[in-house]
């Protein structure tokens, strides 16, 4: 059987309805047990003659078919490239139907169970882009529910536009079979591929990655989103990575498992994400924003050691079931005894340990993480990269996290969010 280590269960987010733009994507009416967005705003593509944007994101490459071994990255593939709508095709999402008139596609960058990512090029300007194609029929889901899921993913992506740590969304098209989201192109691949090519990260580089990821997670929480899938494959390098030992920038992609949160006290019930990165409370179907910080801890552990925390040899058994993975995450000792951790500094070890606390109340919040001395020392290195990440003033005047249920500024922020816009639908259990 294929390894379950990196396989993912999918969650239906609810799209933002507040930011309107000239291109509207509308989802069909969903069944009563699946709340769907009324409107998803998608930014227009830049003029075809405009210069290419600074490098941005393309989702990570993945094998095109499941491998029958212990590889954690295997995923089934979708076949077929984007096309323009033909006569009789219906614009179910309200997206543009003239893809072939605007872009041409190149090689495949990656494929998953429900779509693929290809390199693309604007026909008039030559601008390189990434094109994520999401099929309109997924497994046992009805077409209507699938379209609602796609619309909600687009909605979360739109809500996070303007955040420098997130790939920029350019446009959206559809044909009879799929929806095609056009984003900026990253030429550096993802963090997983970087480690496989260059080896594990040194402590200083790890701190810069941690700082960027915490800022991204904090931005998600402030925008009413639990990201739900922090892992190396969802962080991409805008440009080819530097030699080992040099810090670099990353951008986040893929809101397919993200979930809406109407207030910081909300408890989510849908198990979603990537099993080996899931927090213990996610398996219990009773979790909130702290789950993202657990996933960050697992990711940093892997980036430094190329190991997972809960098994003596650092690898999940190839035949491990979801239940056995959950049991290991709930109760197995977290292994910091491997020789690879002998050189890890005290502050870095403390940070990882505090992310990997099984009790949510003992885990670092995004606010506490940003104040941790390990990340404080990384600020200078990140600034030297010329990044705009984290450079804007906070919208919450009293709190830099936005996810603290005891903070009056956070609570005031959540009070401004309409419950109907961020409702968490109850759906069938996986």
C-alpha positions as CSV (number, residue, x, y, z in Angstrom):
1,X,0.0,0.0,0.0
2,X,1.2,3.6,-0.5
3,X,2.7,5.2,2.5
4,X,0.3,7.4,4.5
5,X,3.1,9.6,5.7
6,X,2.4,12.6,3.5
7,X,-1.1,11.7,2.2
8,X,-3.6,14.4,3.0
9,X,-7.3,14.7,3.9
10,X,-9.1,17.7,2.5
11,X,-11.1,20.4,4.2
12,X,-13.6,22.8,2.6
13,X,-12.8,26.4,3.6
14,X,-15.2,29.2,3.3
15,X,-14.3,32.1,1.0
16,X,-14.0,35.7,1.9
17,X,-16.7,37.9,0.6
18,X,-15.4,41.3,1.6
19,X,-12.9,42.2,-1.1
20,X,-14.5,42.7,-4.5
21,X,-12.6,43.1,-7.7
22,X,-13.4,43.1,-11.4
23,X,-13.2,39.3,-11.8
24,X,-15.8,37.4,-9.8
25,X,-15.7,33.7,-9.3
26,X,-19.1,32.3,-8.3
27,X,-19.6,28.8,-6.9
28,X,-22.8,26.9,-7.5
29,X,-25.3,26.4,-4.7
30,X,-24.0,23.7,-2.5
31,X,-26.0,21.0,-0.6
32,X,-27.2,22.0,2.8
33,X,-24.5,20.2,4.6
34,X,-21.7,22.0,2.7
35,X,-21.6,25.8,3.1
36,X,-20.4,27.4,-0.1
37,X,-19.2,31.0,-0.7
38,X,-21.4,33.5,-2.3
39,X,-18.5,35.2,-4.0
40,X,-14.8,34.8,-4.4
41,X,-12.8,37.8,-5.5
42,X,-9.9,37.1,-7.8
43,X,-7.3,39.7,-8.8
44,X,-7.0,40.5,-12.5
45,X,-3.9,39.5,-14.4
46,X,-1.5,42.3,-15.1
47,X,-1.4,43.8,-18.5
48,X,0.2,41.4,-21.0
49,X,2.9,43.9,-21.8
50,X,3.9,44.5,-18.2
51,X,7.3,43.3,-17.1
52,X,7.5,39.9,-15.3
53,X,6.8,40.1,-11.6
54,X,9.4,39.2,-9.1
55,X,9.7,35.4,-8.8
56,X,6.9,33.8,-6.8
57,X,5.3,30.5,-6.2
58,X,4.8,27.3,-7.9
59,X,3.6,24.4,-5.8
60,X,6.0,21.6,-5.2
61,X,6.8,18.9,-7.6
62,X,5.5,15.4,-6.8
63,X,5.6,12.0,-8.4
64,X,2.9,11.5,-11.0
65,X,1.8,8.1,-9.6
66,X,1.8,6.5,-6.2
67,X,4.9,4.6,-5.4
68,X,4.6,1.3,-3.6
69,X,7.3,2.0,-1.2
70,X,8.0,4.1,1.9
71,X,8.4,7.4,0.1
72,X,6.3,10.1,1.9
73,X,5.8,12.2,-1.2
74,X,3.9,9.9,-3.5
75,X,0.6,11.2,-4.9
76,X,-1.6,10.1,-7.8
77,X,-1.7,12.3,-10.8
78,X,-4.3,14.1,-12.9
79,X,-3.8,14.1,-16.6
80,X,-4.5,16.7,-19.2
81,X,-3.5,20.4,-19.8
82,X,-5.7,23.5,-19.5
83,X,-7.7,24.4,-22.5
84,X,-10.2,27.1,-23.5
85,X,-14.0,26.4,-23.2
86,X,-15.6,24.9,-26.2
87,X,-19.0,25.5,-27.6
88,X,-21.6,24.3,-25.0
89,X,-19.2,24.4,-22.1
90,X,-20.7,26.2,-19.0
91,X,-18.8,28.7,-16.9
92,X,-19.8,27.0,-13.6
93,X,-17.4,29.1,-11.5
94,X,-17.8,32.4,-13.4
95,X,-14.1,32.2,-14.4
96,X,-12.8,33.3,-17.7
97,X,-13.0,30.7,-20.5
98,X,-10.3,32.0,-22.9
99,X,-7.3,30.3,-21.4
100,X,-5.8,29.4,-24.8
101,X,-5.9,33.0,-25.9
102,X,-3.9,34.2,-22.9
103,X,-1.5,31.5,-21.8
104,X,0.4,28.5,-23.1
105,X,1.5,25.6,-20.9
106,X,4.8,23.9,-20.6
107,X,6.2,21.1,-18.4
108,X,4.5,19.7,-15.4
109,X,5.9,20.8,-12.0
110,X,3.8,18.5,-9.8
111,X,0.7,16.4,-9.6
112,X,-1.7,15.4,-6.9
113,X,-4.9,13.4,-6.5
114,X,-7.1,16.3,-7.6
115,X,-4.9,18.4,-10.0
116,X,-1.6,19.3,-11.4
117,X,0.7,22.3,-11.6
118,X,2.4,23.3,-14.9
119,X,4.8,26.0,-16.0
120,X,2.9,28.6,-18.1
121,X,3.7,31.6,-20.2
122,X,1.7,34.7,-21.1
123,X,1.4,34.7,-24.9
124,X,1.7,38.4,-25.3
125,X,4.3,39.4,-22.7
126,X,6.2,36.1,-22.2
127,X,5.8,36.3,-18.5
128,X,6.4,33.0,-16.7
129,X,3.6,31.8,-14.5
130,X,2.5,28.7,-12.6
131,X,-0.9,27.2,-13.5
132,X,-2.6,25.0,-10.9
133,X,-5.4,23.0,-12.5
134,X,-8.0,21.6,-10.2
135,X,-10.4,19.0,-11.5
136,X,-14.2,19.5,-11.1
137,X,-14.9,16.0,-10.1
138,X,-13.0,14.5,-7.1
139,X,-13.5,10.9,-6.1
140,X,-16.9,10.3,-4.4
141,X,-17.7,14.0,-4.0
142,X,-20.5,15.4,-6.1
143,X,-19.5,17.9,-8.7
144,X,-21.3,20.6,-6.8
145,X,-19.3,19.9,-3.6
146,X,-16.1,19.8,-5.5
147,X,-16.8,23.2,-7.1
148,X,-17.6,24.6,-3.7
149,X,-14.2,23.3,-2.4
150,X,-12.3,24.9,-5.2
151,X,-14.1,28.2,-4.8
152,X,-13.2,28.2,-1.1
153,X,-9.6,27.5,-1.8
154,X,-9.6,30.4,-4.2
155,X,-11.3,32.5,-1.6
156,X,-8.6,31.9,1.0
157,X,-5.9,32.6,-1.5
158,X,-7.6,35.9,-2.3
159,X,-7.9,36.8,1.4
160,X,-4.2,36.4,1.9
161,X,-3.2,38.5,-1.2
162,X,-1.0,41.4,-0.2
163,X,0.9,39.2,2.3
164,X,4.5,39.1,1.1
165,X,4.9,35.6,2.4
166,X,2.2,34.2,0.1
167,X,2.3,33.5,-3.6
168,X,0.6,36.2,-5.7
169,X,-2.6,35.1,-7.5
170,X,-2.9,36.5,-11.0
171,X,-6.1,35.1,-12.6
172,X,-8.4,32.2,-12.8
173,X,-9.8,30.3,-15.8
174,X,-12.0,27.2,-16.3
175,X,-13.1,24.7,-18.9
176,X,-15.5,21.8,-18.7
177,X,-13.1,19.7,-16.7
178,X,-11.1,21.9,-14.4
179,X,-10.4,25.3,-12.8
180,X,-7.0,26.8,-13.6
181,X,-5.5,29.2,-11.0
182,X,-2.7,31.3,-12.4
183,X,0.0,32.4,-9.9
184,X,3.5,33.9,-9.9
185,X,6.2,31.4,-10.8
186,X,8.7,30.2,-8.3
187,X,11.9,28.8,-9.9
188,X,13.5,27.5,-6.7
189,X,11.3,24.5,-6.0
190,X,10.0,23.7,-2.5
191,X,11.8,23.2,0.8
192,X,11.5,19.4,0.6
193,X,13.3,19.4,-2.7
194,X,15.9,21.8,-1.4
195,X,16.7,19.5,1.5
196,X,16.8,16.5,-0.8
197,X,19.3,18.3,-3.1
198,X,21.4,20.3,-0.6
199,X,21.1,18.4,2.6
200,X,19.5,19.5,5.9
201,X,19.5,23.1,7.0
202,X,22.0,24.6,9.4
203,X,20.7,26.3,12.6
204,X,20.9,29.8,11.3
205,X,19.1,29.1,8.0
206,X,16.5,27.1,10.0
207,X,15.8,30.1,12.2
208,X,15.2,32.4,9.2
209,X,12.8,29.8,7.8
210,X,11.1,29.5,11.1
211,X,10.7,33.3,11.4
212,X,9.1,33.6,8.0
213,X,6.8,30.7,8.6
214,X,5.6,32.0,12.0
215,X,4.9,35.4,10.4
216,X,2.9,33.6,7.7
217,X,0.9,31.5,10.2
218,X,0.2,34.7,12.3
219,X,-1.1,36.4,9.2
220,X,-3.4,33.5,8.5
221,X,-4.8,33.6,12.0
222,X,-5.3,37.3,11.9
223,X,-7.3,36.8,8.7
224,X,-9.5,34.1,10.3
225,X,-7.7,31.1,8.8
226,X,-6.2,28.0,10.3
227,X,-3.7,27.1,7.6
228,X,-3.8,23.4,8.5
229,X,-0.9,22.1,6.4
230,X,2.5,23.6,7.4
231,X,5.1,21.3,5.8
232,X,8.2,21.6,3.6
233,X,6.3,21.0,0.4
234,X,4.1,24.0,0.9
235,X,6.9,26.5,1.2
236,X,8.6,27.4,-2.0
237,X,11.7,29.4,-2.9
238,X,11.1,32.4,-5.2
239,X,14.4,31.9,-6.9
240,X,16.9,29.0,-7.0
241,X,18.3,28.4,-3.5
242,X,21.7,29.5,-2.5
243,X,24.5,27.1,-1.4
244,X,24.0,25.3,1.8
245,X,24.6,27.6,4.8
246,X,23.1,30.7,3.3
247,X,19.6,31.8,4.4
248,X,16.9,32.3,1.8
249,X,13.3,33.5,1.4
250,X,10.2,31.3,1.1
251,X,6.6,31.8,0.1
252,X,3.5,29.7,1.2
253,X,1.2,28.0,-1.3
254,X,-1.8,25.7,-1.2
255,X,-4.8,26.6,0.9
256,X,-6.6,23.4,0.0
257,X,-6.9,22.2,3.6
258,X,-7.2,25.6,5.3
259,X,-10.2,26.2,7.5
260,X,-12.1,29.3,8.5
261,X,-12.2,30.5,12.1
262,X,-14.9,32.9,13.3
263,X,-13.3,33.6,16.6
264,X,-10.2,32.5,18.6
265,X,-12.3,30.2,20.9
266,X,-13.7,28.2,18.0
267,X,-12.9,24.5,18.0
268,X,-12.6,22.8,14.7
269,X,-13.8,19.2,14.2
270,X,-12.7,18.2,10.7
271,X,-9.5,16.2,10.5
272,X,-7.5,17.8,7.7
273,X,-3.9,18.2,6.7
274,X,-1.0,15.8,6.3
275,X,-1.0,13.0,8.8
276,X,2.7,13.0,9.8
277,X,2.5,16.8,10.5
278,X,-0.9,16.8,12.3
279,X,-1.1,17.9,15.9
280,X,-2.5,15.3,18.5
281,X,-5.7,17.3,18.9
282,X,-6.4,17.2,15.1
283,X,-6.7,13.4,15.4
284,X,-9.1,14.0,18.2
285,X,-11.1,16.4,16.0
286,X,-11.0,19.1,18.6
287,X,-8.4,21.8,17.8
288,X,-7.8,25.4,16.8
289,X,-4.9,27.8,15.8
290,X,-2.3,26.0,18.0
291,X,-2.3,23.1,15.6
292,X,-0.4,25.1,13.1
293,X,2.4,25.7,15.6
294,X,2.7,21.9,16.2
295,X,3.1,21.4,12.5
296,X,5.8,24.0,12.4
297,X,7.7,22.2,15.1
298,X,7.5,18.9,13.1
299,X,8.6,20.7,9.9
300,X,11.6,22.4,11.6
301,X,12.6,19.0,13.2
302,X,12.6,17.4,9.8
303,X,14.4,20.3,8.0
304,X,17.3,20.1,10.5
305,X,17.6,16.3,10.8
306,X,15.7,14.7,7.9
307,X,13.9,12.7,10.5
308,X,10.5,12.6,12.2
309,X,10.2,13.0,15.9
310,X,8.3,10.0,17.0
311,X,10.2,7.0,15.7
312,X,13.6,5.7,16.8
313,X,14.9,5.5,13.3
314,X,13.3,8.8,12.3
315,X,11.1,7.2,9.6
316,X,7.4,6.2,9.6
317,X,7.0,2.5,8.7
318,X,6.0,2.1,5.1
319,X,2.9,0.1,6.2
320,X,1.9,2.4,9.0
321,X,-1.9,3.0,9.3
322,X,-3.5,6.3,10.1
323,X,-4.3,4.9,13.6
324,X,-0.7,3.9,14.2
325,X,0.6,7.3,13.1
326,X,-1.9,9.0,15.4
327,X,-0.9,6.8,18.3
328,X,2.8,7.7,17.8
329,X,2.0,11.4,17.6
330,X,-0.2,11.2,20.7
331,X,2.1,9.2,23.0
332,X,5.6,8.3,21.6
333,X,8.5,10.1,23.2
334,X,9.8,13.0,21.0
335,X,13.4,11.9,20.1
336,X,16.0,14.6,20.5
337,X,18.7,12.0,21.3
338,X,19.9,11.5,17.8
339,X,23.5,12.5,17.1
340,X,22.3,15.1,14.6
341,X,20.9,17.2,17.5
342,X,24.2,17.3,19.4
343,X,25.1,20.5,17.7
344,X,21.7,22.2,18.0
345,X,21.9,25.4,20.2
346,X,20.0,25.7,23.4
347,X,17.6,28.3,22.2
348,X,16.8,26.4,19.0
349,X,16.2,23.2,20.9
350,X,14.0,25.1,23.4
351,X,12.0,26.6,20.5
352,X,11.4,23.2,18.8
353,X,10.5,21.6,22.1
354,X,8.0,24.3,23.0
355,X,6.3,23.9,19.5
356,X,6.0,20.1,20.1
357,X,4.1,20.3,23.4
358,X,1.1,17.9,23.3
359,X,-0.9,20.2,25.5
360,X,-2.1,23.2,23.5
361,X,-1.8,25.5,26.5
362,X,1.9,24.6,26.8
363,X,2.7,25.2,23.1
364,X,4.2,28.4,21.8
365,X,1.7,30.9,20.3
366,X,2.7,32.9,17.3
367,X,3.2,35.9,19.6
368,X,5.4,34.0,22.0
369,X,7.3,32.5,19.1
370,X,8.1,35.9,17.6
371,X,9.4,37.1,21.0
372,X,11.6,34.0,21.4
373,X,15.3,34.8,21.5
374,X,16.1,32.3,18.7
375,X,13.8,34.1,16.3
376,X,14.7,37.5,17.6
377,X,18.3,36.9,16.5
378,X,17.1,35.8,13.0
379,X,15.4,39.1,12.3
380,X,18.7,40.8,11.2
381,X,19.5,38.0,8.9
382,X,16.1,38.1,7.3
383,X,16.3,41.9,6.9
384,X,19.6,41.5,5.1
385,X,18.0,39.4,2.5
386,X,16.1,42.5,1.4
387,X,12.7,40.9,2.3
388,X,9.6,42.9,2.8
389,X,8.2,40.1,5.0
390,X,6.9,41.5,8.2
391,X,7.7,45.1,7.3
392,X,4.2,46.5,7.5
393,X,2.6,47.9,10.6
394,X,0.4,45.6,12.5
395,X,-3.4,46.1,12.1
396,X,-3.9,45.1,15.7
397,X,-2.4,47.9,17.7
398,X,-1.9,46.0,21.0
399,X,-1.1,42.5,19.8
400,X,1.3,41.1,17.2
401,X,-0.3,37.7,17.0
402,X,-4.1,38.1,16.6
403,X,-4.7,34.7,18.0
404,X,-4.6,35.3,21.8
405,X,-8.0,34.6,23.4
406,X,-7.0,36.7,26.4
407,X,-6.0,39.8,24.4
408,X,-8.6,42.5,24.2
409,X,-7.3,43.7,20.9
410,X,-7.6,40.2,19.4
411,X,-11.1,39.8,20.7
412,X,-12.1,43.2,19.3
413,X,-10.7,42.1,15.9
414,X,-12.7,38.9,15.9
415,X,-15.9,40.8,16.9
416,X,-15.7,42.6,13.5
417,X,-15.8,39.3,11.6
418,X,-19.2,38.2,10.5
419,X,-20.0,34.7,11.6
420,X,-21.9,34.0,8.3
421,X,-18.8,34.8,6.3
422,X,-16.5,32.5,8.3
423,X,-18.9,29.7,9.3
424,X,-17.3,26.3,9.7
425,X,-19.6,23.8,8.0
426,X,-20.3,20.4,9.6
427,X,-19.4,17.7,7.1
428,X,-19.0,13.9,7.1
429,X,-16.2,12.4,9.0
430,X,-13.3,11.1,6.9
